Amino acid sequence: MTDKDFVFYNEDCITGAKKYLPDNSIDLMICDPPYGIEGDKLDKHYNRDEEKVLDGYVEISSNEYPEFTKKWIAEAERVLRPGASIYIISGYTNLRHILNALADTKLVERNHLIWKYNFGVYTSKKYISSHYHILYYVKQGKEMTFNTYAFFSDSEKSETGGSLNYQDREDVWYINKEYKPGQIKNKNELPKSLLTKMILYSSLPEDMVCDFFLGSFSTAKVAIALGRNACGFEINNNAFQYQINEIQNVTKGELLVEQRTIPENQLTNKGKKLTTQETDAIISDYKSYLTLNMTKKNIIDKLTEKYHRGYWSISKIIKNAEERLF
Ligand SMILES: C[S@@+](CC[C@H](N)C(=O)[O-])C[C@H]1O[C@@H](n2cnc3c(N)ncnc32)[C@H](O)[C@@H]1O
């Protein structure tokens, strides 16, 4: 496999990975395995109209789930390059098997994310389930790719004054599912914005992004549209044949032009050692602003801009000074 390949296999991901994917060849994996909850029959259970959903979704039985999970996660660990990330999407029913399989590897947990989506399946005698788990792990050995400012620079603020960068990097993600009335789709198709988030934070242009459970090829389509390369497996021949044609319509990099240009970071002194002169100057400015009856928050915002340091570092200097002075 060369760096430039887009390669998809209509095969089982475990035997397929052994055949085609070399050790340490993948820069990012996004895997959304079957949930082991008879997902292939859910439409009957919930009386959903699935006329436009492609037939042939392959489910894993609950008996097979632990062993199946161990095997595909071991393959994922082998093919990830040192420093590469993996995101695994899971419901709660078989989450423990995924966590156990991960614990049997040397992959290291970075976050246990919660994806909160809209319109959970309605239940009247218990709480309505409207979240998935996303396990975000890395293979150690080299510096990992995490693009901290992929979506917001360090000083962009929400309407209520909070840091947009901080909010975007919190570990609960509110992302709506996409509804595609009248369009052919896969069961459990992941939304574009969820995939865009994982891909832009955890990979670079031309990286190889792999999905062991392609379904609608959603990961691969978004990865290519964001200027990455893509590969993966789907065992369902019906979905595979349909999607392998669909993906020809995706132009490499087409989504990049829709991405916002991120303003330059302003807090250029963040993390740098403070000198005594700088600390004294910050305290002196703070005292002057206090005489103007400004709120503490406004003063800290002003000092943040002036000294190009983070909000918490300025607050800490002021807190220490207040303890000494007042
Ligand atoms: C939860 S769906 C993935 C949905 C996909 N993320 C999307 O956005 O469309 C799981 C997919 O894995 C496929 N699958 C099941 N067992 C597999 C295996 N051993 N190897 C490859 N694909 C498999 C199923 O047919 C199904 O399409």
The ligand as an SDF file (V2000), in Angstrom:
LIG
                    3D

 27 29  0  0  0  0  0  0  0  0999 V2000
  -22.2340    0.2590   12.6960 C   0  0  0  0  0  0  0  0  0  0  0  0
  -22.0120   -0.1440   10.9990 S   0  0  0  0  0  0  0  0  0  0  0  0
  -20.8850    1.0580   10.4020 C   0  0  0  0  0  0  0  0  0  0  0  0
  -21.5780    2.2800    9.9210 C   0  0  0  0  0  0  0  0  0  0  0  0
  -20.6410    3.2630    9.3080 C   0  0  0  0  0  0  0  0  0  0  0  0
  -19.7900    3.8770   10.3050 N   0  0  0  0  0  0  0  0  0  0  0  0
  -21.4090    4.3620    8.5570 C   0  0  0  0  0  0  0  0  0  0  0  0
  -21.2970    5.5610    8.9270 O   0  0  0  0  0  0  0  0  0  0  0  0
  -22.1340    4.0360    7.6390 O   0  0  0  0  0  0  0  0  0  0  0  0
  -21.0370   -1.6050   11.0710 C   0  0  0  0  0  0  0  0  0  0  0  0
  -20.7080   -2.1620    9.6980 C   0  0  0  0  0  0  0  0  0  0  0  0
  -19.7670   -3.2300    9.8560 O   0  0  0  0  0  0  0  0  0  0  0  0
  -20.0490   -4.2420    8.8990 C   0  0  0  0  0  0  0  0  0  0  0  0
  -19.3740   -5.4780    9.3690 N   0  0  0  0  0  0  0  0  0  0  0  0
  -19.8090   -6.3860   10.2580 C   0  0  0  0  0  0  0  0  0  0  0  0
  -18.8860   -7.3250   10.4810 N   0  0  0  0  0  0  0  0  0  0  0  0
  -17.8060   -6.9970    9.7170 C   0  0  0  0  0  0  0  0  0  0  0  0
  -16.5130   -7.5680    9.5380 C   0  0  0  0  0  0  0  0  0  0  0  0
  -16.1320   -8.6730   10.1850 N   0  0  0  0  0  0  0  0  0  0  0  0
  -15.6480   -6.9530    8.6870 N   0  0  0  0  0  0  0  0  0  0  0  0
  -16.0160   -5.8240    8.0140 C   0  0  0  0  0  0  0  0  0  0  0  0
  -17.2370   -5.2570    8.1400 N   0  0  0  0  0  0  0  0  0  0  0  0
  -18.1140   -5.8160    8.9990 C   0  0  0  0  0  0  0  0  0  0  0  0
  -21.5800   -4.2890    8.8700 C   0  0  0  0  0  0  0  0  0  0  0  0
  -22.0660   -4.8870    7.7130 O   0  0  0  0  0  0  0  0  0  0  0  0
  -21.9110   -2.7760    8.9850 C   0  0  0  0  0  0  0  0  0  0  0  0
  -22.0260   -2.1930    7.7050 O   0  0  0  0  0  0  0  0  0  0  0  0
  1  2  1  0
  2  3  1  0
  2 10  1  0
  3  4  1  0
  4  5  1  0
  5  6  1  0
  5  7  1  0
  7  8  2  0
  7  9  1  0
 10 11  1  0
 11 12  1  0
 11 26  1  0
 12 13  1  0
 13 14  1  0
 13 24  1  0
 14 15  1  0
 14 23  1  0
 15 16  2  0
 16 17  1  0
 17 18  1  0
 17 23  2  0
 18 19  1  0
 18 20  2  0
 20 21  1  0
 21 22  2  0
 22 23  1  0
 24 25  1  0
 24 26  1  0
 26 27  1  0
M  CHG  2   2   1   9  -1
M  END
$$$$
